[in-house]
Every structure is written in structure tokens, then in C-alpha cells.
Amino acid sequence: MPVSYPVTAYSVLNALGNTTRDVVASLRAGKTGLGPCPLELPFEAPTGAVRGPLPPLAGGLAAHDSRTARLAIAGLDEILPAVRRAVARHGAARVGLVVGTTTAGLARTEAAYRERGRAGTLPADYDLHRQHSFGGMLEAIRRAAGVEGPCTVVSTACSASAKAACNAIRLLGAGVVDAVIVGGVDGLCQTTLRGFHSLEILSPEACRPFSSARRGISIGEGAAYLLIERDGDAAVVLRGGGESSDAYHMTAPHPEGAGALAAMRAALDQAGCRPDEVDYINAHSPGTKLNDLSEGRAVVTLFGGAVPIASTKGYTGHLLGAGGATEAVFSVVAIEEGWIPASVGSDPVDAELGLDVPIARRDRPCRNVLSNSFAFGGSNVSLLFGAAGGGAAAGGKASA
Amino acid sequence: MSVPAAAVIGMGLWMPGFPTLADWRAGRRVPGADAPPSRQTGRLRRRQSLLIGMVAEVAAQASAEAGVSLGRVPIVVGSAFGELETTIEMLNEIDGDGLPSPIRFQHSVHNSAVGTLSIAQRNQAPSSSLAAGNDTVAMVLLEAMTQLAAGGGEVLAVVADEPLPEALVPRSEAAAVSAALVLAPVGAAPAAASRLAILEDLRQVEAASPADGRSVEVDSPIAAILPLLDAIAARRAGRIELGAGGTSRWSVALRQEAA
């Protein structure tokens, strides 16, 4: 039976805004969130930093405090009413939590390690288990959400929170849960920014995905959540999740996009959806030529180059572990509200790719939207979202 | 909770001094077995963390016993802490205006071990990398068992953690642990493989309470798999806790089939 799980609520927080409404408004307006990096770095690199102070974790969660955990908890706020409804409806033990992240509390450990270098000992309140580790951040989110079903972090680099949605499909399909919070979160930290600079793929200017003028990627931070339920009222359903491994190289994508193609095909197959029923592709494209060529070839092979394809990395930066969930939210919005965002930074589009990259917003109904997330280690994920009932969603539906 | 049952058709274990499950069960410390075999050559040792080496070793052991090709089996790796050794090396490198080595950075991600394994084996099947604190072993089994329910075939479930670094956790006594299981649907285990046991009824004994106090953090949550491997090897049956002393609320039932 084809997969069809309602997306009953969502929330998103990143450089575009501190509420879902503000983020979507900036995306709709074609306004980038990239700007100067708030971290002190020995090189220039615009980033997508969340604006304003993030409240420290309070009460029983204080021991889990880190920048990423603060982003995770702040981003969860808007979706909590819907989560509480799901808990009341299904029971807390029937609601799961799957979160994608790459860094968890690494920024906290960077600070603690610097302090250790200066003072000779770690700060008294440093706690690797609660502040650095994936499980520590997961536990903070679980407690804030009030859920008691299976909880796990998926950490497959930049495909992590898209893969979290695939886990959710399996948990629902096996009857283990009735609802899953699918989340993604990552915060800016020195190791990540310096690491991408060391790989010589960090752009000195705001990233320009699919553009012939591209110079590399920009990094961002944020959090996003989707509540996926077995049934319920929603304008958009999760229809498929396709996964593959490139088995090619740790950082370079397969040159012909073989893994990307396999992931996209698997997502369509799970949904029983034909390529010509896809109205928009939310690209992975972070702004490197190798990625664009690889993803472009895979898309042209499967769709023939006629489907509009945009990257939102020019708005938010590459959100790493938060990217898949964030772009899943953008895909849901495209279906709900009937518009394809401008691919900011893409003009002039690299003609060699043979893709239809919108450089201005296109207002048009979307029945099905595919969202790609590809990662270090050759981890590829493609998610398919569709309008509930098969047609384009009429009008919008407020989140949460 | 109704997680479909799975047959165990292969196992692997590597710990410092105990390079196989048989060595560990016999308490037979093997001199010189202080690093996984794939990590003992000079060139690879520089490029591979202990975690990458352990995952490759136990994956090879379990897939060989199961008669399953590492070139096509889906792989789920669980590690509560990920690439700690590499993280410490990068923290030293980024002091001041320094940059991490690009090789080190690309191998610092949590899915570095499964990515390295899939590249080495040219395995294009889906793979994943999970972490869930004290529930890491349980969540890897859950993901593997739900993958089987959705797609059949076999799934290689690997769990591994390096010891916690002295620099970040002074006085930790946790040792490196790694283990692997190859799982197959109960009704469709490959003919060549002998079923070692059936895993069923994976569940939480009682639901975690979201509002109460802190959980008890364990330095080596991966070690929760050891009683399970021991029981399978001893052909015992019964319910196995997936965290000693209630540190994980998850448990799984082990059933033996009549020969």
C-alpha cells in the first residue's frame, strides 16, 4: 500500500526568522538570511545565523545547555500544542521522536576545551553526556516535548533529518507508533566552519547554488520539526522516503549522480508517483560545482529537465543536520500555499546543467514536491510530499 | 508496541584484548589484540579512527557467519558518542587560528564508519548512523527490525563506541566495545545461514516519565549488547534488558527454536 502520512504540524527557526511565519515570509519574499558570521574566524565566510539571543535552557533542562540544544528547544516551541494534542490522542508512549543532527553540543565542548587549555581543568559545569552527546540533546528535546515512545538521533551528516523522516515512515508502517516528531537541528561552531574551509569548499561570499558564478557553500544554523501522524487532518502528506549510498567517496558525490537517482526513484516508487506528477524539486544543491553536476545529471535523467528545481541554501545557508527537516517544511509550504521559491543566488544559472531553475518566485499549484538531501559518506535521501487527496492543496493551512 | 520479530543469523564482537565473541565468552585475553585488524597497518591507522576500524571488523565477522555480502546488505550503525578520538584531534588543531586537517574533518561525522565501510565494500544499499544515549542498542535493533519489516532481505546492525577521552571525561573507566548482528525476517532467513536465535517483542518495560528527574548516564551504553550476544551464543531464551540496572527501559525477548 502506498505511503501517505499526514503532516499535521510543523515549525521552523533559522536565519530567515525566529518564527515559522517570519521564515516563510522571507522565503516567499526572496530575502536571504545570510550575513556576517557571529563567530571569530581566521577567514571571511557569510553564514546563516539565528538572530537575537537564544534563551538558556531552564529548570530540569539546564544541565543540557548548549547552543544547539537552545536552538532545538526554541524551535520546538511552536509545534508543542500539536504535539500535546497527539499525545492526548495516541498516548505519550505511542509518539516517537527522531532528530537529525551532526554537531549536537560540539560548540559547548569547543568552549570547555579552550577553558581547559587556559585554566588546566574543564569548567565545573561541563558535562559530556548531557551537553556534548547526541543522547543528551535528544533527552532535552524528549522531555520538552513530553513524548515517551522510541527516541533516536540520526546522524548521517547533511542527510540526517531527511533520513529521520524515513525512520518515521518505518516506525508508523511497523505499527510501533501512531505519531512521530521528525526534527533537525544544528548550531554554528568553529569545527564545522573551519573544517569546510579546510576542505576548500566554503564560499567567501553568500553561496550561489546552481549558478555559473558559484564559489562554494555557506553554513547556517537552525531547527525544524514536522509532526507526522498515522491519520489526521492535514493539507499535505508524506508520501515516500528514498535512501541510497553512493559507495564512491567520503565527500565528493558520485559524478553521474547514481546514488541521488536511486534515492529519488525509491521515493517515487514508495509513493506510486510518476516523475511527471512532481511539480517542484527542492534541491540539495549547496553551491559546489561537483554537487550541482551530480544532482543535475540525476534530475535530468529522471525528469528530463522540465521540472522547476530550486535550492534554498541561498536563504538559510547549508543547515547540515537541520537541512532535511527544514527543506521538508519548505516543500510542505510549497504545496499548501502554491508557490515555488526563487532560487536565491542562482542568477546567472549554469547553463551546462540543463535545469529549470527559477530565479523569481513562481506562483503555481504544486501537487507533489520532492526534497533532496545528500551527505558526506555518500548518504542520499529523497523525500516526497504530496497534497492530501492527490490534488493541489487549495489555500493555506496554518502550522501547529 | 508491535515490532516484528527477526532471526539472528550472524554475530561479531571486538573489544581490546578480545578480538572475537568466542575469546570474550571464554575470558581468553589475546596478547597483541589491542587494535582491530584493519587498523594495524600503518597507512590505514593514520586515516582510520578506532571507531571506523571496530565497525569494519565486527561487520566482517557477523556478515561472514551469516553468509551475507557486505557489498549489498543495508547497514545500521549505532554509536552513543561517535568519533570522539577524531573530535579531540580537531579540537587541538583549531586552537588559535588553526584549521583541522581536511581528512580528519571529513572523517569526523557520525556516519564516517558506515560511510567508509560502504565505500570500501562498494555497497550502495541504504545505510544509517544512530545515537540514542543509553537506548542506543535498543534503537539500532528497532531501526534494523523495522527495516526488515518494510523491505525484507537482511540488515547488518552494528554498535560501537570508543572509550571516553580523558580530556573530556576524567576518570572514566569505560573501554572500547563493538559488536554486530545480522538480522533476517523470521520466515525468510537465507538457506545457507543457520538461525542462531529469534529476537521478538522489543519494547519498553515501562514508559519513561518526561517530567521526572535526570536519567543515569552510562559511559559505555553499547556494552548493553553483551548480555544479548552471550545469551544467543549460549542458546538461552528469555527476556534480555538492553541496559544494565534499568539504565535503558528497553528489553527484547530471545527465543530458541527446536533443532
Contacts between the chains, C-beta under 8 A, distances in Angstrom:
chain1	res1	chain2	res2	distance
A	42	B	97	3.8
A	42	B	99	7.9
A	60	B	213	7.2
A	60	B	214	7.4
A	63	B	214	6.9
A	92	B	207	6.4
A	92	B	210	7.1
A	93	B	1	7.7
A	93	B	204	6.9
A	93	B	207	4.3
A	102	B	109	6.2
A	102	B	110	7.1
A	106	B	87	7.3
A	109	B	87	7.4
A	109	B	91	7.3
A	109	B	168	6.7
A	110	B	91	6.6
A	110	B	94	7.6
A	112	B	168	7.5
A	113	B	91	4.7
A	113	B	167	7.1
A	113	B	168	7.4
A	114	B	95	7.8
A	116	B	167	7.0
A	117	B	95	6.8
A	122	B	168	7.1
A	122	B	170	7.7
A	126	B	168	7.8
A	128	B	81	7.9
A	128	B	164	6.8
A	128	B	168	4.9
A	128	B	169	5.2
A	129	B	133	7.6
A	129	B	217	3.7
A	130	B	214	7.9
A	130	B	217	7.0
A	132	B	168	7.2
A	133	B	80	6.5
A	133	B	81	5.7
A	133	B	131	7.3
A	133	B	133	6.7
A	134	B	80	7.2
A	134	B	81	7.8
A	134	B	82	7.0
A	134	B	110	7.4
A	134	B	131	3.6
A	134	B	132	7.5
A	134	B	133	7.4
A	135	B	80	5.8
A	135	B	131	6.0
A	135	B	132	5.7
A	135	B	133	2.3
A	135	B	134	6.9
A	135	B	135	7.6
A	135	B	136	7.1
A	135	B	221	7.7
A	136	B	133	6.8
A	136	B	217	7.8
A	138	B	131	7.6
A	138	B	132	6.3
A	138	B	133	6.5
A	139	B	133	6.3
A	139	B	215	6.3
A	142	B	208	7.6
A	142	B	210	6.5
A	143	B	210	4.9
A	143	B	211	7.4
A	145	B	210	7.5
A	146	B	210	4.6
A	146	B	211	7.6
A	147	B	210	7.0
A	148	B	204	7.7
A	148	B	207	4.0
A	148	B	208	5.2
A	148	B	209	7.5
A	148	B	210	6.3
A	150	B	139	6.5
A	150	B	142	5.7
A	151	B	132	6.3
A	151	B	135	7.0
A	151	B	139	7.6
A	152	B	130	5.2
A	152	B	131	7.3
A	152	B	132	4.3
A	152	B	135	7.4
A	152	B	139	4.0
A	152	B	142	7.8
A	152	B	143	7.3
A	153	B	130	6.5
A	153	B	131	4.5
A	153	B	132	6.2
A	154	B	128	6.4
A	154	B	129	7.1
A	154	B	130	5.9
A	155	B	82	6.7
A	155	B	109	7.2
A	155	B	110	3.4
A	155	B	111	6.3
A	155	B	129	5.3
A	155	B	130	7.1
A	155	B	131	5.9
A	156	B	109	7.9
A	156	B	110	7.3
A	156	B	111	4.3
A	156	B	114	7.9
A	156	B	127	7.7
A	156	B	128	6.1
A	156	B	129	5.1
A	157	B	109	4.4
A	157	B	110	7.5
A	157	B	111	5.7
A	163	B	128	6.2
A	166	B	126	8.0
A	167	B	128	7.8
A	167	B	143	6.3
A	167	B	146	7.8
A	169	B	150	7.8
A	170	B	143	7.4
A	170	B	146	3.9
A	170	B	147	6.3
A	170	B	149	7.3
A	170	B	150	5.2
A	171	B	142	7.9
A	171	B	146	6.1
A	173	B	146	7.2
A	173	B	149	7.0
A	173	B	150	5.6
A	174	B	2	7.2
A	174	B	3	6.2
A	174	B	4	6.2
A	174	B	145	7.6
A	174	B	146	4.5
A	174	B	149	4.6
A	174	B	150	7.2
A	175	B	2	4.8
A	176	B	1	6.0
A	176	B	2	6.8
A	176	B	3	5.8
A	176	B	142	7.2
A	176	B	146	6.7
A	190	B	94	5.5
A	191	B	87	7.7
A	191	B	90	5.5
A	191	B	91	7.4
A	191	B	94	6.1
A	191	B	100	6.6
A	191	B	105	7.6
A	191	B	108	7.4
A	194	B	94	5.3
A	194	B	98	7.7
A	194	B	99	5.0
A	194	B	100	5.9
A	194	B	105	8.0
A	195	B	90	7.3
A	195	B	99	7.7
A	195	B	100	5.1
A	195	B	102	7.6
A	195	B	105	3.4
A	195	B	106	7.9
A	195	B	108	7.1
A	196	B	105	7.7
A	197	B	99	6.3
A	198	B	99	4.3
A	198	B	100	5.5
A	198	B	101	6.9
A	198	B	102	4.7
A	198	B	105	5.7
A	199	B	102	4.9
A	199	B	105	6.4
A	199	B	106	6.8
A	200	B	102	7.7
A	243	B	126	3.6
A	243	B	128	7.9
A	244	B	124	5.9
A	244	B	125	7.6
A	244	B	126	6.0
A	245	B	115	7.7
A	245	B	118	4.4
A	245	B	123	6.2
A	245	B	124	5.2
A	245	B	125	6.4
A	245	B	126	6.5
A	245	B	127	5.1
A	246	B	118	7.9
A	246	B	119	7.9
A	246	B	124	7.2
A	247	B	118	4.9
A	247	B	119	5.5
A	247	B	121	7.2
A	247	B	122	4.8
A	247	B	123	5.4
A	247	B	124	4.9
A	248	B	119	6.7
A	249	B	119	6.8
A	250	B	106	4.8
A	250	B	107	6.8
A	250	B	112	7.5
A	250	B	115	5.9
A	250	B	116	7.1
A	250	B	119	6.8
A	251	B	106	4.9
A	258	B	124	7.5
A	259	B	124	6.6
A	262	B	124	6.8
A	375	B	109	7.9
A	375	B	111	7.3
A	376	B	106	6.1
A	376	B	109	5.0
A	376	B	111	7.0
A	376	B	112	7.6
A	376	B	115	6.6
A	377	B	109	6.5
A	377	B	111	4.5
A	377	B	112	6.5
A	377	B	114	6.6
A	377	B	115	2.4
A	377	B	116	7.6
A	377	B	118	7.2
A	377	B	119	7.9
A	377	B	127	7.9
A	377	B	129	8.0
A	378	B	115	6.0
A	378	B	118	6.4
A	378	B	119	6.7
A	379	B	111	5.9
A	379	B	115	6.8
A	379	B	127	6.9
